[in-house]
Amino acid sequence: MILDEKYLATPYRCAVYFVPRIDSAWWQAGSAWLGRCAATGQAVVQPTLAGISTQAQWAMTAEPRRYGWHATLKAPFKIMPGENLKSVMSALQTLAHSLTAFDLPALQVSTRSGFMALRPEGDASRIQSTAAACVTALHRLAKPLSEADLARRRLAPLTPEQDRLMLAWGYPYVMDEFAFHLSLTHKLDGLSEAQRTAWQQAAHAHFAPLGVCRFDRLALFVEPERGADFVLFDQVALRS
């Protein structure tokens, strides 16, 4: 936990993420790729990528860097009045005790949805059920979206089902619309085919040697103030 006690009552938002073990090669590689460690809040030297300038690398990873190295399970939400991070952690601990750790399917570099991310290949049913459990178990602690929040979300083209899920659970990409991923870049719009290929090859070279990634914990991240970088607040282990 790296936050002052005052954030137990007053973070702007919090989120539940999957993160690799903080002392693992997976955490170190992801934090280096983004240029920031969300566990310490400190900048990390990014790796040299063939065919990509340091300026382009820093700019292309800016958006995922703010959120930290992670895969979203329950998207950022404001806490209900009368609750705080202790309430959320208590619910998260109860949930974690009901879930069993597992190895993630092989993670592959993907540009689906217009940005680059690591996505699992193969059976993702355990990931899907774990993410759904996070959404439902913590829903009572999440403040409902305001009309302004809904309007902002609807600026993106949502299907009728995504809109229904947003109204029910506070986020459109949950349940059957959920797709597990660890973001590596923001949108790839404007890149040439050669530039896209360079990014994909660089990401493959960086992450492919790491092998299997273990899903054995849930992490609570917080956004201390609106627009601030998300930081790791605490984590709970799943049953081994």
Secondary structure, DSSP 8 states (H G I E B T S, - for coil): --S-GGGGT--SEEEEEE---TTSHHHHHHHHHHTB-TTT--B------TT--HHHHHHHTHHHHHH-S-EEEEEEE-B-TT--HHHHHHHHHHHHTT-B-EE---EEEE-GGGEEEEEE-S--HHHHHHHHHHHHHTGGGB----HHHHHHHTTS---HHHHHHHHHHS-SS-GGG----EEEEEE-TT--HHHHHHHHHHHHHHHGGG---EE-EEEEEEESSTT---EEEEEEE-B-
